[in-house]
Amino acid sequence: LVVEDTFAISGRGLIVAPDVDLGDQRQRHLKVELRRPDGTTAHAEALAQVPFVNPPRLTERPRHVLLFTRLAKTDVPIGTELWIADEP
């Protein structure tokens, strides 16, 4: 996915947009490679969660948001490519 926006939530971490379809609703811990627009790369761990929506959208596939607890907005500039490397 290519980062279009980031949202820092106090006490939670950094959420990136857009969300991503991982095929099911389970929460996952992911290893992610960040490929920044300036050519640098980094590795981080993300928590992938399907956000609670009331009422649930039953016709759509669940989409996960990626939450980074150890990164700041400056670590993930707009245009960064996120590649899922592995599930720990």
Biopython code that builds the backbone (N, CA, C, O; Angstrom):
import numpy as np
from Bio.PDB.StructureBuilder import StructureBuilder

atoms = [
    (1, "LEU", "N", (0.845, -1.170, 0.000)),
    (1, "LEU", "CA", (0.000, 0.000, 0.000)),
    (1, "LEU", "C", (0.887, 1.228, 0.000)),
    (1, "LEU", "O", (2.001, 1.192, 0.522)),
    (2, "VAL", "N", (0.405, 2.310, -0.578)),
    (2, "VAL", "CA", (1.109, 3.583, -0.585)),
    (2, "VAL", "C", (0.386, 4.519, 0.384)),
    (2, "VAL", "O", (-0.819, 4.742, 0.265)),
    (3, "VAL", "N", (1.135, 5.060, 1.339)),
    (3, "VAL", "CA", (0.561, 5.898, 2.386)),
    (3, "VAL", "C", (0.046, 7.210, 1.789)),
    (3, "VAL", "O", (0.783, 7.949, 1.136)),
    (4, "GLU", "N", (-1.239, 7.477, 2.030)),
    (4, "GLU", "CA", (-1.863, 8.717, 1.578)),
    (4, "GLU", "C", (-2.010, 9.722, 2.721)),
    (4, "GLU", "O", (-2.070, 10.929, 2.487)),
    (5, "ASP", "N", (-2.067, 9.221, 3.958)),
    (5, "ASP", "CA", (-2.199, 10.091, 5.120)),
    (5, "ASP", "C", (-1.826, 9.304, 6.362)),
    (5, "ASP", "O", (-1.842, 8.073, 6.347)),
    (6, "THR", "N", (-1.493, 9.998, 7.429)),
    (6, "THR", "CA", (-1.190, 9.367, 8.708)),
    (6, "THR", "C", (-1.936, 10.107, 9.811)),
    (6, "THR", "O", (-2.198, 11.306, 9.709)),
    (7, "PHE", "N", (-2.274, 9.369, 10.870)),
    (7, "PHE", "CA", (-3.011, 9.932, 11.995)),
    (7, "PHE", "C", (-2.345, 9.462, 13.279)),
    (7, "PHE", "O", (-2.337, 8.267, 13.575)),
    (8, "ALA", "N", (-1.786, 10.392, 14.041)),
    (8, "ALA", "CA", (-1.174, 10.065, 15.328)),
    (8, "ALA", "C", (-2.251, 10.156, 16.403)),
    (8, "ALA", "O", (-2.876, 11.202, 16.576)),
    (9, "ILE", "N", (-2.464, 9.062, 17.122)),
    (9, "ILE", "CA", (-3.477, 9.015, 18.168)),
    (9, "ILE", "C", (-2.767, 8.830, 19.504)),
    (9, "ILE", "O", (-2.118, 7.811, 19.742)),
    (10, "SER", "N", (-2.898, 9.811, 20.354)),
    (10, "SER", "CA", (-2.229, 9.794, 21.649)),
    (10, "SER", "C", (-2.563, 8.522, 22.429)),
    (10, "SER", "O", (-3.731, 8.162, 22.577)),
    (11, "GLY", "N", (-1.543, 7.859, 22.916)),
    (11, "GLY", "CA", (-1.735, 6.654, 23.712)),
    (11, "GLY", "C", (-1.949, 5.389, 22.898)),
    (11, "GLY", "O", (-1.984, 4.295, 23.462)),
    (12, "ARG", "N", (-2.093, 5.516, 21.569)),
    (12, "ARG", "CA", (-2.341, 4.345, 20.710)),
    (12, "ARG", "C", (-1.204, 4.142, 19.710)),
    (12, "ARG", "O", (-0.628, 3.057, 19.632)),
    (13, "GLY", "N", (-0.886, 5.181, 18.954)),
    (13, "GLY", "CA", (0.165, 5.064, 17.954)),
    (13, "GLY", "C", (-0.194, 5.791, 16.671)),
    (13, "GLY", "O", (-1.018, 6.706, 16.661)),
    (14, "LEU", "N", (0.437, 5.368, 15.600)),
    (14, "LEU", "CA", (0.280, 5.998, 14.298)),
    (14, "LEU", "C", (-0.520, 5.084, 13.377)),
    (14, "LEU", "O", (-0.141, 3.934, 13.157)),
    (15, "ILE", "N", (-1.619, 5.594, 12.842)),
    (15, "ILE", "CA", (-2.441, 4.847, 11.886)),
    (15, "ILE", "C", (-2.172, 5.423, 10.506)),
    (15, "ILE", "O", (-2.112, 6.640, 10.331)),
    (16, "VAL", "N", (-2.010, 4.538, 9.527)),
    (16, "VAL", "CA", (-1.790, 4.983, 8.156)),
    (16, "VAL", "C", (-3.049, 4.749, 7.332)),
    (16, "VAL", "O", (-3.833, 3.841, 7.606)),
    (17, "ALA", "N", (-3.223, 5.584, 6.321)),
    (17, "ALA", "CA", (-4.341, 5.436, 5.389)),
    (17, "ALA", "C", (-3.755, 5.304, 3.988)),
    (17, "ALA", "O", (-2.756, 5.956, 3.684)),
    (18, "PRO", "N", (-4.340, 4.488, 3.137)),
    (18, "PRO", "CA", (-5.627, 3.826, 3.280)),
    (18, "PRO", "C", (-5.511, 2.537, 4.091)),
    (18, "PRO", "O", (-4.423, 2.112, 4.479)),
    (19, "ASP", "N", (-6.680, 1.931, 4.333)),
    (19, "ASP", "CA", (-6.708, 0.629, 4.994)),
    (19, "ASP", "C", (-6.409, -0.449, 3.953)),
    (19, "ASP", "O", (-6.252, -0.150, 2.769)),
    (20, "VAL", "N", (-6.331, -1.694, 4.397)),
    (20, "VAL", "CA", (-5.907, -2.774, 3.505)),
    (20, "VAL", "C", (-6.763, -4.021, 3.735)),
    (20, "VAL", "O", (-7.163, -4.305, 4.864)),
    (21, "ASP", "N", (-7.036, -4.748, 2.678)),
    (21, "ASP", "CA", (-7.800, -5.995, 2.755)),
    (21, "ASP", "C", (-6.822, -7.146, 2.983)),
    (21, "ASP", "O", (-6.019, -7.464, 2.105)),
    (22, "LEU", "N", (-6.887, -7.771, 4.158)),
    (22, "LEU", "CA", (-6.026, -8.918, 4.461)),
    (22, "LEU", "C", (-6.800, -10.231, 4.399)),
    (22, "LEU", "O", (-6.280, -11.281, 4.775)),
    (23, "GLY", "N", (-8.040, -10.170, 3.925)),
    (23, "GLY", "CA", (-8.782, -11.384, 3.640)),
    (23, "GLY", "C", (-9.640, -11.967, 4.737)),
    (23, "GLY", "O", (-10.455, -12.847, 4.459)),
    (24, "ASP", "N", (-9.496, -11.520, 5.970)),
    (24, "ASP", "CA", (-10.336, -12.030, 7.054)),
    (24, "ASP", "C", (-10.443, -10.958, 8.129)),
    (24, "ASP", "O", (-9.987, -9.832, 7.932)),
    (25, "GLN", "N", (-11.042, -11.301, 9.266)),
    (25, "GLN", "CA", (-11.247, -10.298, 10.310)),
    (25, "GLN", "C", (-10.296, -10.416, 11.483)),
    (25, "GLN", "O", (-10.380, -9.624, 12.422)),
    (26, "ARG", "N", (-9.401, -11.375, 11.455)),
    (26, "ARG", "CA", (-8.561, -11.553, 12.649)),
    (26, "ARG", "C", (-7.500, -10.464, 12.777)),
    (26, "ARG", "O", (-6.983, -9.947, 11.786)),
    (27, "GLN", "N", (-7.199, -10.138, 14.015)),
    (27, "GLN", "CA", (-6.133, -9.193, 14.316)),
    (27, "GLN", "C", (-4.795, -9.873, 14.043)),
    (27, "GLN", "O", (-4.630, -11.064, 14.309)),
    (28, "ARG", "N", (-3.857, -9.125, 13.521)),
    (28, "ARG", "CA", (-2.548, -9.699, 13.194)),
    (28, "ARG", "C", (-1.424, -8.751, 13.605)),
    (28, "ARG", "O", (-1.591, -7.532, 13.633)),
    (29, "HIS", "N", (-0.289, -9.340, 13.919)),
    (29, "HIS", "CA", (0.950, -8.595, 14.102)),
    (29, "HIS", "C", (1.764, -8.834, 12.839)),
    (29, "HIS", "O", (1.986, -9.978, 12.441)),
    (30, "LEU", "N", (2.208, -7.750, 12.209)),
    (30, "LEU", "CA", (2.911, -7.857, 10.938)),
    (30, "LEU", "C", (4.281, -7.210, 11.004)),
    (30, "LEU", "O", (4.476, -6.215, 11.701)),
    (31, "LYS", "N", (5.222, -7.780, 10.278)),
    (31, "LYS", "CA", (6.498, -7.124, 10.023)),
    (31, "LYS", "C", (6.342, -6.414, 8.690)),
    (31, "LYS", "O", (5.926, -7.012, 7.698)),
    (32, "VAL", "N", (6.680, -5.131, 8.677)),
    (32, "VAL", "CA", (6.451, -4.299, 7.498)),
    (32, "VAL", "C", (7.752, -3.632, 7.080)),
    (32, "VAL", "O", (8.516, -3.148, 7.916)),
    (33, "GLU", "N", (7.990, -3.614, 5.776)),
    (33, "GLU", "CA", (9.107, -2.847, 5.232)),
    (33, "GLU", "C", (8.561, -1.522, 4.737)),
    (33, "GLU", "O", (7.578, -1.489, 3.997)),
    (34, "LEU", "N", (9.195, -0.428, 5.141)),
    (34, "LEU", "CA", (8.821, 0.908, 4.701)),
    (34, "LEU", "C", (9.811, 1.346, 3.633)),
    (34, "LEU", "O", (11.020, 1.356, 3.865)),
    (35, "ARG", "N", (9.300, 1.705, 2.468)),
    (35, "ARG", "CA", (10.117, 2.231, 1.378)),
    (35, "ARG", "C", (9.700, 3.679, 1.173)),
    (35, "ARG", "O", (8.682, 3.973, 0.545)),
    (36, "ARG", "N", (10.520, 4.579, 1.724)),
    (36, "ARG", "CA", (10.159, 6.001, 1.737)),
    (36, "ARG", "C", (10.440, 6.671, 0.388)),
    (36, "ARG", "O", (11.261, 6.189, -0.392)),
    (37, "PRO", "N", (9.752, 7.787, 0.123)),
    (37, "PRO", "CA", (9.949, 8.496, -1.144)),
    (37, "PRO", "C", (11.386, 8.967, -1.371)),
    (37, "PRO", "O", (11.808, 9.130, -2.516)),
    (38, "ASP", "N", (12.143, 9.187, -0.290)),
    (38, "ASP", "CA", (13.529, 9.640, -0.450)),
    (38, "ASP", "C", (14.500, 8.500, -0.735)),
    (38, "ASP", "O", (15.703, 8.728, -0.855)),
    (39, "GLY", "N", (13.986, 7.266, -0.846)),
    (39, "GLY", "CA", (14.816, 6.111, -1.165)),
    (39, "GLY", "C", (15.307, 5.324, 0.035)),
    (39, "GLY", "O", (15.884, 4.250, -0.132)),
    (40, "THR", "N", (15.092, 5.835, 1.247)),
    (40, "THR", "CA", (15.509, 5.096, 2.433)),
    (40, "THR", "C", (14.480, 4.016, 2.759)),
    (40, "THR", "O", (13.316, 4.110, 2.368)),
    (41, "THR", "N", (14.925, 3.001, 3.475)),
    (41, "THR", "CA", (14.036, 1.929, 3.897)),
    (41, "THR", "C", (14.165, 1.725, 5.403)),
    (41, "THR", "O", (15.167, 2.099, 6.013)),
    (42, "ALA", "N", (13.151, 1.138, 5.977)),
    (42, "ALA", "CA", (13.157, 0.804, 7.400)),
    (42, "ALA", "C", (12.231, -0.385, 7.594)),
    (42, "ALA", "O", (11.419, -0.703, 6.725)),
    (43, "HIS", "N", (12.362, -1.031, 8.730)),
    (43, "HIS", "CA", (11.490, -2.144, 9.083)),
    (43, "HIS", "C", (10.790, -1.800, 10.395)),
    (43, "HIS", "O", (11.376, -1.177, 11.281)),
    (44, "ALA", "N", (9.539, -2.213, 10.504)),
    (44, "ALA", "CA", (8.757, -1.935, 11.711)),
    (44, "ALA", "C", (7.729, -3.025, 11.893)),
    (44, "ALA", "O", (7.454, -3.805, 10.981)),
    (45, "GLU", "N", (7.161, -3.067, 13.095)),
    (45, "GLU", "CA", (6.056, -3.971, 13.362)),
    (45, "GLU", "C", (4.775, -3.174, 13.431)),
    (45, "GLU", "O", (4.739, -2.070, 13.975)),
    (46, "ALA", "N", (3.721, -3.746, 12.873)),
    (46, "ALA", "CA", (2.418, -3.095, 12.865)),
    (46, "ALA", "C", (1.370, -4.052, 13.413)),
    (46, "ALA", "O", (1.491, -5.272, 13.297)),
    (47, "LEU", "N", (0.357, -3.480, 14.003)),
    (47, "LEU", "CA", (-0.810, -4.237, 14.428)),
    (47, "LEU", "C", (-1.898, -3.959, 13.402)),
    (47, "LEU", "O", (-2.251, -2.804, 13.164)),
    (48, "ALA", "N", (-2.428, -5.013, 12.795)),
    (48, "ALA", "CA", (-3.509, -4.884, 11.815)),
    (48, "ALA", "C", (-4.817, -5.260, 12.498)),
    (48, "ALA", "O", (-4.970, -6.376, 12.995)),
    (49, "GLN", "N", (-5.750, -4.329, 12.518)),
    (49, "GLN", "CA", (-7.042, -4.547, 13.176)),
    (49, "GLN", "C", (-8.169, -4.108, 12.258)),
    (49, "GLN", "O", (-8.029, -3.140, 11.510)),
    (50, "VAL", "N", (-9.283, -4.820, 12.319)),
    (50, "VAL", "CA", (-10.503, -4.384, 11.649)),
    (50, "VAL", "C", (-11.232, -3.493, 12.643)),
    (50, "VAL", "O", (-11.604, -3.954, 13.722)),
    (51, "PRO", "N", (-11.446, -2.217, 12.300)),
    (51, "PRO", "CA", (-12.112, -1.330, 13.250)),
    (51, "PRO", "C", (-13.573, -1.720, 13.461)),
    (51, "PRO", "O", (-14.224, -2.257, 12.564)),
    (52, "PHE", "N", (-14.069, -1.442, 14.652)),
    (52, "PHE", "CA", (-15.465, -1.719, 14.986)),
    (52, "PHE", "C", (-16.344, -0.697, 14.274)),
    (52, "PHE", "O", (-16.115, 0.508, 14.376)),
    (53, "VAL", "N", (-17.328, -1.174, 13.569)),
    (53, "VAL", "CA", (-18.290, -0.311, 12.890)),
    (53, "VAL", "C", (-19.684, -0.761, 13.302)),
    (53, "VAL", "O", (-20.008, -1.946, 13.224)),
    (54, "ASN", "N", (-20.505, 0.185, 13.740)),
    (54, "ASN", "CA", (-21.853, -0.144, 14.171)),
    (54, "ASN", "C", (-22.843, 0.693, 13.377)),
    (54, "ASN", "O", (-22.807, 1.918, 13.489)),
    (55, "PRO", "N", (-23.706, 0.113, 12.599)),
    (55, "PRO", "CA", (-23.848, -1.320, 12.357)),
    (55, "PRO", "C", (-22.759, -1.814, 11.406)),
    (55, "PRO", "O", (-22.237, -1.045, 10.600)),
    (56, "PRO", "N", (-22.422, -3.093, 11.503)),
    (56, "PRO", "CA", (-21.381, -3.634, 10.630)),
    (56, "PRO", "C", (-21.828, -3.626, 9.171)),
    (56, "PRO", "O", (-23.008, -3.786, 8.860)),
    (57, "ARG", "N", (-20.855, -3.436, 8.290)),
    (57, "ARG", "CA", (-21.124, -3.465, 6.851)),
    (57, "ARG", "C", (-20.946, -4.899, 6.367)),
    (57, "ARG", "O", (-19.827, -5.332, 6.091)),
    (58, "LEU", "N", (-22.028, -5.619, 6.266)),
    (58, "LEU", "CA", (-21.965, -7.043, 5.946)),
    (58, "LEU", "C", (-21.676, -7.314, 4.476)),
    (58, "LEU", "O", (-21.224, -8.407, 4.135)),
    (59, "THR", "N", (-21.920, -6.373, 3.619)),
    (59, "THR", "CA", (-21.722, -6.598, 2.186)),
    (59, "THR", "C", (-20.277, -6.383, 1.760)),
    (59, "THR", "O", (-19.894, -6.809, 0.671)),
    (60, "GLU", "N", (-19.470, -5.736, 2.584)),
    (60, "GLU", "CA", (-18.088, -5.451, 2.235)),
    (60, "GLU", "C", (-17.139, -6.431, 2.927)),
    (60, "GLU", "O", (-17.439, -6.965, 3.995)),
    (61, "ARG", "N", (-15.996, -6.649, 2.295)),
    (61, "ARG", "CA", (-14.952, -7.429, 2.954)),
    (61, "ARG", "C", (-14.346, -6.582, 4.064)),
    (61, "ARG", "O", (-14.235, -5.364, 3.930)),
    (62, "PRO", "N", (-13.957, -7.222, 5.154)),
    (62, "PRO", "CA", (-13.331, -6.455, 6.242)),
    (62, "PRO", "C", (-12.002, -5.868, 5.786)),
    (62, "PRO", "O", (-11.238, -6.519, 5.073)),
    (63, "ARG", "N", (-11.735, -4.644, 6.198)),
    (63, "ARG", "CA", (-10.484, -3.984, 5.853)),
    (63, "ARG", "C", (-9.755, -3.631, 7.138)),
    (63, "ARG", "O", (-10.353, -3.118, 8.085)),
    (64, "HIS", "N", (-8.472, -3.907, 7.161)),
    (64, "HIS", "CA", (-7.650, -3.669, 8.340)),
    (64, "HIS", "C", (-7.014, -2.277, 8.290)),
    (64, "HIS", "O", (-6.621, -1.791, 7.229)),
    (65, "VAL", "N", (-6.925, -1.656, 9.456)),
    (65, "VAL", "CA", (-6.091, -0.470, 9.605)),
    (65, "VAL", "C", (-4.765, -0.941, 10.188)),
    (65, "VAL", "O", (-4.725, -1.882, 10.981)),
    (66, "LEU", "N", (-3.675, -0.278, 9.788)),
    (66, "LEU", "CA", (-2.356, -0.623, 10.302)),
    (66, "LEU", "C", (-1.953, 0.403, 11.345)),
    (66, "LEU", "O", (-1.959, 1.606, 11.084)),
    (67, "LEU", "N", (-1.604, -0.083, 12.529)),
    (67, "LEU", "CA", (-1.241, 0.750, 13.665)),
    (67, "LEU", "C", (0.219, 0.480, 14.023)),
    (67, "LEU", "O", (0.612, -0.662, 14.262)),
    (68, "PHE", "N", (1.011, 1.546, 14.056)),
    (68, "PHE", "CA", (2.418, 1.456, 14.442)),
    (68, "PHE", "C", (2.590, 2.139, 15.786)),
    (68, "PHE", "O", (2.354, 3.341, 15.905)),
    (69, "THR", "N", (3.000, 1.382, 16.806)),
    (69, "THR", "CA", (3.115, 1.959, 18.148)),
    (69, "THR", "C", (4.469, 2.620, 18.388)),
    (69, "THR", "O", (4.623, 3.374, 19.348)),
    (70, "ARG", "N", (5.452, 2.349, 17.531)),
    (70, "ARG", "CA", (6.803, 2.878, 17.759)),
    (70, "ARG", "C", (7.260, 3.857, 16.681)),
    (70, "ARG", "O", (8.442, 4.194, 16.615)),
    (71, "LEU", "N", (6.341, 4.315, 15.841)),
    (71, "LEU", "CA", (6.706, 5.250, 14.788)),
    (71, "LEU", "C", (5.955, 6.559, 14.945)),
    (71, "LEU", "O", (4.851, 6.597, 15.488)),
    (72, "ALA", "N", (6.571, 7.641, 14.460)),
    (72, "ALA", "CA", (5.950, 8.960, 14.442)),
    (72, "ALA", "C", (5.603, 9.321, 13.003)),
    (72, "ALA", "O", (6.035, 8.655, 12.062)),
    (73, "LYS", "N", (4.817, 10.386, 12.845)),
    (73, "LYS", "CA", (4.432, 10.835, 11.503)),
    (73, "LYS", "C", (5.655, 11.098, 10.629)),
    (73, "LYS", "O", (5.625, 10.830, 9.428)),
    (74, "THR", "N", (6.721, 11.615, 11.216)),
    (74, "THR", "CA", (7.928, 11.911, 10.438)),
    (74, "THR", "C", (8.627, 10.644, 9.938)),
    (74, "THR", "O", (9.400, 10.703, 8.983)),
    (75, "ASP", "N", (8.364, 9.504, 10.572)),
    (75, "ASP", "CA", (8.958, 8.230, 10.155)),
    (75, "ASP", "C", (8.267, 7.648, 8.923)),
    (75, "ASP", "O", (8.845, 6.828, 8.210)),
    (76, "VAL", "N", (7.023, 8.077, 8.676)),
    (76, "VAL", "CA", (6.215, 7.503, 7.594)),
    (76, "VAL", "C", (5.638, 8.647, 6.746)),
    (76, "VAL", "O", (4.448, 8.948, 6.843)),
    (77, "PRO", "N", (6.473, 9.282, 5.920)),
    (77, "PRO", "CA", (5.955, 10.394, 5.118)),
    (77, "PRO", "C", (4.953, 9.923, 4.069)),
    (77, "PRO", "O", (4.966, 8.763, 3.659)),
    (78, "ILE", "N", (4.090, 10.833, 3.644)),
    (78, "ILE", "CA", (3.133, 10.555, 2.573)),
    (78, "ILE", "C", (3.925, 10.039, 1.366)),
    (78, "ILE", "O", (4.985, 10.567, 1.030)),
    (79, "GLY", "N", (3.391, 9.003, 0.728)),
    (79, "GLY", "CA", (4.071, 8.407, -0.421)),
    (79, "GLY", "C", (4.932, 7.204, -0.077)),
    (79, "GLY", "O", (5.448, 6.538, -0.975)),
    (80, "THR", "N", (5.096, 6.912, 1.219)),
    (80, "THR", "CA", (5.850, 5.730, 1.635)),
    (80, "THR", "C", (5.106, 4.473, 1.200)),
    (80, "THR", "O", (3.891, 4.372, 1.371)),
    (81, "GLU", "N", (5.835, 3.523, 0.641)),
    (81, "GLU", "CA", (5.251, 2.221, 0.312)),
    (81, "GLU", "C", (5.420, 1.301, 1.512)),
    (81, "GLU", "O", (6.505, 1.221, 2.088)),
    (82, "LEU", "N", (4.354, 0.609, 1.887)),
    (82, "LEU", "CA", (4.399, -0.364, 2.979)),
    (82, "LEU", "C", (4.271, -1.757, 2.375)),
    (82, "LEU", "O", (3.288, -2.059, 1.698)),
    (83, "TRP", "N", (5.247, -2.588, 2.616)),
    (83, "TRP", "CA", (5.272, -3.962, 2.138)),
    (83, "TRP", "C", (5.224, -4.899, 3.327)),
    (83, "TRP", "O", (6.074, -4.825, 4.214)),
    (84, "ILE", "N", (4.233, -5.783, 3.354)),
    (84, "ILE", "CA", (4.137, -6.760, 4.440)),
    (84, "ILE", "C", (5.223, -7.794, 4.214)),
    (84, "ILE", "O", (5.226, -8.509, 3.212)),
    (85, "ALA", "N", (6.148, -7.861, 5.166)),
    (85, "ALA", "CA", (7.281, -8.770, 5.042)),
    (85, "ALA", "C", (6.964, -10.151, 5.606)),
    (85, "ALA", "O", (7.378, -11.167, 5.048)),
    (86, "ASP", "N", (6.223, -10.181, 6.722)),
    (86, "ASP", "CA", (6.019, -11.452, 7.409)),
    (86, "ASP", "C", (5.060, -11.244, 8.572)),
    (86, "ASP", "O", (4.824, -10.117, 9.008)),
    (87, "GLU", "N", (4.518, -12.341, 9.061)),
    (87, "GLU", "CA", (3.796, -12.330, 10.328)),
    (87, "GLU", "C", (4.697, -12.991, 11.353)),
    (87, "GLU", "O", (5.097, -14.141, 11.171)),
    (88, "PRO", "N", (5.029, -12.274, 12.449)),
    (88, "PRO", "CA", (5.930, -12.871, 13.452)),
    (88, "PRO", "C", (5.322, -14.078, 14.131)),
    (88, "PRO", "O", (5.956, -14.685, 14.994)),
]
sb = StructureBuilder()
sb.init_structure("model")
sb.init_model(0)
sb.init_chain("A")
sb.init_seg("    ")
for serial, (resi, resn, name, xyz) in enumerate(atoms, 1):
    if name == "N":
        sb.init_residue(resn, " ", resi, " ")
    sb.init_atom(name, np.array(xyz, "f"), 0.0, 1.0, " ", f" {name:<3s}", serial, name[0])
structure = sb.get_structure()
